[in-house]
Amino acid sequence: MALPLIRIAAACAAGYYFYKRFAPRPTGSTTNASDAVDDIGLRPNASHDEKVDAGVQETFPASDPVSVKPSETAYERQLRERAAKAN
């Protein structure tokens, strides 16, 4: 009775070994690059330094240049302030 159980256990162990050895493995990174970057909140009246800091945080990978978005013009700021006063 013990001999058939040993054969079954050996066959299962061999099957598991070959399954693990020849199973396809993921290539490259298994993480998404967007998971590495947090959502960056930047207030509308942010200073130049805050904008640069946010641009540095949004840069991935570190070898990329800093991605600072263009700031609003004085005219756009006046329109935004007028809209805020009107509400």
N, C-alpha and C positions, 0 to 999 in steps of 0.2 A: 504494500500500500504506500509506503514512504517513497519508493523509487519513482512511481508516476508523478507524485507531487513535486519531487526534486526536478524531474525533467520539465514539468510545466513551469516551475519557478525559473529554471535556467532559460527556457525559451522566452518567457516574459522579460527577463532581465536582458537577454540578447536583443530582443525586439526594441526595448526601450533605449538601449545603448545605440543601436543603429538609427533609430528615429531621431534621437538628439544629435547624433553626429552628422547626419545628412539632411537635417531639416533646413529649409531656407532661412537665412539670417537677414535681418534688415541691414541695408547698406546706408552709410552716411549717418547723419544726425537723426535721431528719432523725435526731436523736439521741433516745434514750429518756431520760426524766428519771431513771429509776432507775440508768442508767449513770453519771450524774454524782455519785451519792452512793456512797461506799465503805461496805462493811459495817463497822458500828461495834461493837467489842467492849467490853463494860462488865462489869467483875468484880462479883461479888455484894456485896462489902463496899465499894463505891465511895463516895467522899466526895461531899458535896453539889456541890462545885466540879467534880468529874469528871462527875457526872450532867449538870450544866449544859453543860459542854464537849461532851459527847456529844450533847445536845439541839441545840446550835448546829450541830454537824456534820451532824445528820440533817435540819436545816431546809433545804428547797429549794422555791421560790426564796427569796432573801434577804428578800423582802417578807413572808413568812409569819412568824407568831409562833414563838418557840422551843418545840419540842415535847419537853418533859421528861416522861418517864413517871413515874407516882407511885412513890414509894419504898416499900419494905416496912415494915410496922409492926413494933413491938418484939415482938409476939406471933409474927409470921411469922419474925422473925430467931431467936427462941428455938426454934421448931419446926425450922428449918433447922439450927441448931447441934446440937440433940438428934439429928437424923437423921444428921448428920455424925459425931457421937460414937458412935452405935450401929453405924455401918459401920466 
